[in-house]
Amino acid sequence: ITDSGPLGLTCTAVGNAKLATAQSAFGGSSLVLDGAGDYVTVADNNALDLGAGDFSIEFYMRRASTQTVSFPRLLAKGAYGQAGTLEVCLNPTNGNVFIIYGSGATTVGLGGGTAVDTWVYVQIVRSGSTVAGSFNAVAGNSGTMSENLGNSNALLIGSSEIGEAFNGYIDMLRITKGVSRTIVGPTTAWPTQ
């Protein structure tokens, strides 16, 4: 599991987290997680502290029909209810994606209605104080978020500090600080920086 971006951050698999060739959005493999304590961790880095400005988070996900927790975390940086925290979560009942952020554990529903066993391109973009979601390049819901996002916690992919593990696949995760990208789905893998 590698970071092909310009920083080349170290990605460490925990539990049974691994790359699998059974499913992928692009490139022939993806991260597979079984919802039982598997995740990937990336040590704290200033580039992962998104601050109070614009950002874009993009990834493909393929959720399994069974989730072992109420609201699996697709990614998280910080602990629930901690200032500067951002968690990207899944509601397995309706397939919607939402975020939880900051010391007030504020929730913003982004919609999506993602289907099981189907690759979905998820994009979360903050422009100014508006955060919005899109799913397969179709706009979802939006809300207000002015939180200064940053803390000394590691980035967790597929879980959170409280262990809300995701069951499924994640592919082509890209986090961009300082840029709110236009809603559009990629047609090829992200270029290697």
C-alpha positions in Angstrom: 0.0 0.0 0.0 1.8 3.1 -1.2 1.2 6.8 -1.5 1.9 7.7 -5.1 1.6 11.5 -4.4 4.4 13.9 -4.2 5.0 13.4 -0.5 5.3 9.6 -0.7 3.9 9.2 2.9 4.3 5.8 4.5 1.1 3.8 4.7 0.9 1.0 7.3 -1.6 -1.8 7.1 -3.2 -2.9 10.4 -5.0 -6.2 10.9 -5.9 -7.9 7.7 -5.9 -4.7 5.6 -4.3 -5.5 2.2 -4.4 -4.9 -1.5 -6.6 -7.3 -3.4 -7.0 -8.0 -7.1 -10.5 -9.2 -6.7 -11.9 -5.7 -7.1 -10.6 -2.3 -8.3 -11.9 0.9 -9.8 -8.6 1.4 -11.7 -5.2 -0.2 -11.7 -6.1 -3.8 -11.0 -6.1 -3.8 -7.2 -7.7 -2.0 -4.2 -7.6 -1.8 -0.5 -9.8 -4.5 1.1 -11.1 -4.2 4.6 -13.2 -6.8 6.5 -14.8 -4.5 9.1 -13.1 -6.3 12.0 -10.3 -4.0 12.9 -8.6 -3.6 9.6 -7.4 -0.2 8.5 -4.5 1.7 7.1 -2.7 4.4 9.1 -0.6 7.3 7.8 1.4 9.2 10.4 0.5 12.8 11.1 1.8 15.2 8.5 1.1 18.9 8.0 -0.2 18.2 4.5 -3.0 16.1 6.1 -4.1 19.0 8.4 -6.5 20.7 6.0 -6.8 23.9 8.0 -9.6 26.4 7.5 -9.3 26.7 3.7 -10.5 24.8 0.7 -9.9 21.1 0.3 -10.9 18.1 -1.8 -11.2 14.4 -0.7 -11.8 11.9 -3.4 -12.0 8.1 -3.5 -13.8 5.1 -4.8 -15.6 2.8 -2.4 -17.4 -0.5 -2.8 -19.3 -1.3 0.4 -20.2 -4.8 1.5 -23.8 -5.6 2.3 -22.9 -6.3 5.9 -21.3 -3.7 8.2 -20.3 -4.7 11.7 -20.7 -1.2 13.2 -23.5 1.4 13.1 -21.6 4.1 11.2 -18.3 2.8 9.6 -15.6 5.4 9.1 -14.2 5.6 5.6 -11.4 7.8 6.9 -10.7 9.8 10.0 -8.1 12.2 11.2 -8.6 13.0 14.9 -10.8 11.6 17.6 -14.6 12.0 17.8 -15.4 15.3 19.5 -11.8 16.6 19.3 -11.2 20.0 17.9 -9.8 19.9 14.4 -11.2 16.4 13.7 -12.7 15.2 10.4 -14.4 11.8 10.0 -16.0 10.6 6.8 -18.7 8.1 7.6 -21.1 5.8 6.0 -24.7 5.1 7.0 -25.1 1.5 6.0 -28.9 1.6 6.3 -29.4 4.0 3.4 -25.9 4.2 1.9 -25.5 7.9 2.6 -22.2 9.5 3.4 -21.8 12.1 6.0 -19.0 13.9 7.9 -18.5 14.6 11.6 -16.1 17.3 12.6 -14.8 19.4 15.4 -15.2 19.5 19.2 -19.0 19.7 18.8 -19.1 16.5 16.8 -21.1 18.5 14.2 -22.6 16.3 11.4 -23.2 17.3 7.8 -25.1 14.8 5.6 -23.8 14.6 2.1 -26.3 12.1 0.6 -25.3 9.6 -2.0 -27.5 6.6 -1.3 -24.5 4.4 -2.3 -25.4 0.9 -3.4 -23.8 -2.3 -2.0 -21.3 -4.2 -4.1 -21.0 -1.3 -6.6 -18.1 1.1 -7.1 -19.0 4.7 -6.3 -16.8 7.7 -6.8 -17.1 9.9 -3.7 -15.9 13.5 -3.7 -16.1 15.8 -0.7 -15.1 19.4 -1.4 -14.9 22.5 0.9 -15.0 25.9 -0.9 -15.0 28.8 1.6 -17.3 27.7 4.4 -19.5 25.3 2.2 -18.8 21.6 2.2 -20.5 19.5 -0.4 -20.5 15.9 -1.6 -20.9 14.3 -5.0 -21.3 10.7 -6.0 -20.3 9.4 -9.4 -20.0 13.1 -10.4 -23.6 13.9 -9.4 -24.0 16.6 -6.8 -25.2 15.4 -3.4 -26.0 17.6 -0.4 -24.0 20.4 1.2 -23.7 22.3 4.5 -21.6 24.8 6.4 -18.2 24.0 7.8 -15.7 26.6 8.9 -13.7 24.3 11.3 -9.9 24.6 11.3 -9.1 21.0 10.6 -5.9 19.8 12.1 -4.5 17.7 15.0 -1.6 15.5 15.8 -3.5 12.2 15.2 -2.6 9.8 12.3 -4.9 9.6 9.3 -6.9 6.3 9.5 -8.3 4.9 6.3 -11.2 2.5 6.9 -11.6 3.1 10.6 -11.4 5.7 13.4 -9.9 6.3 16.8 -13.0 4.6 18.3 -12.7 1.6 16.0 -15.7 2.1 13.7 -14.3 -0.2 10.9 -15.5 -0.2 7.3 -16.3 -3.5 5.4 -15.5 -3.2 1.7 -13.0 -1.8 -0.7 -11.4 1.6 -1.1 -9.5 2.7 -4.2 -7.7 5.8 -5.5 -7.9 8.0 -2.3 -6.7 11.5 -3.0 -6.6 14.3 -0.4 -5.8 17.8 -1.7 -5.2 20.7 0.7 -6.0 24.2 -0.6 -8.0 23.1 -3.7 -11.7 22.7 -4.1 -12.0 20.5 -7.2 -14.8 20.7 -9.8 -17.2 17.8 -9.5 -16.1 15.3 -12.1 -15.3 11.6 -11.9 -11.9 10.4 -13.2 -11.7 8.2 -16.2 -8.2 6.8 -15.4 -6.1 6.3 -12.3 -4.7 9.4 -10.7 -1.4 10.3 -12.3 1.7 9.4 -10.2 3.3 12.7 -9.0 
